[in-house]
Amino acid sequence: VTLSQMIPAFEGGRWLLVNPYTRDRFQNGDTPPEGLSAEPSLIVFDALGGDVGQTIGFIEGREASAPFPKPTPVDAINAALVDTVYHAPKE
């Protein structure tokens, strides 16, 4: 996709293709599963510097435009860069 005009609020950021985690993805502890899940992927605006394969926390919907000073047409933003995920399932 080529953009001919940039919305000023998006300058300095980039777009990530994100595959959301499901419950099954947490069963292996810190080891991420191979490949993509069956869940649909989404496009997330990233101004924090997320990288390929990195776990991020994202916000969808109306709340995604909250960090911008003016109304901005965005559906999802990267809100956190996640270092470690701790998961302790109930036995």
N, C-alpha and C positions, 0 to 999 in steps of 0.2 A: 504494500500500500504506500502510495506517495502522497504526501500532503502538500498542497500548493500554498496554503496559508496556515500559520500556526496561531492558535489562541494564546495570547500573552501569558495566561495563567499556567500554561503547560511548558513554558520555556525552562530549560535546565533539567527536565525530567525525561523519562523514556517509558515505553510501554512493554509490559511483560506478559507472556502467555503463561497462565497459572493453572495448575491442576490441583484442585482442593483435596485435602486429606479426608479420608473416610476412617471409620472405626478400625477397619482391617489394617490400615497403614501404621497404626500405633502398636500392633501386636509384636513387632520385632525390636522393640526398644529403640536404640539410637540408629539402628541400621535401616536406612530407607529401602523400600522395596524397589525392585527393578521395573523400569517402564512406567507407563501412565496408568492411572486407575480408569475404571469404566465411567467415572463421573465426567460430565461435560467440563471442558476447560473454559476459562474466561480471560479477558484482557484487563489488566490492572495498570493504572498510572503509577509510576514509581519515581519519586524524587529523593529516596533514601539511599539508592545504590545497590539494590538487590542484584544478585548474580545468578548465573545458571546453576540449577540444582540446589540453591539455598532455600531454606524454609522461611517463609514470610507470614506475617499476619496481615490480613486485608479486611477492608470494610466495604460493604456493598450498599447500594441504595442511596436514599436521600442524605444519610450521614456522610457519605463519601465526599460531598461538596463542602462540608463544614470547615475544613482547614483553609479554604480559599477565601480571600477578602471580599470577592464579588461572586455572584451566582455563576457557577461554572458547570458546563455540561459533561459530567463524569459519572459513571456508574460504579466504579470500584477504584480504590486507592490502596497502595501499600502503606500500612500504618506501623509496622514493626519488622525488624530483622531479628529472627529467632536464632539464638545460639544453640540451645539444648531444649529438648522436649522430655519432660519426666512424666511417665505414665505408669500408674500402679493399678492394674485392674483388680476389681474385687474378686476374691476366690470363693 
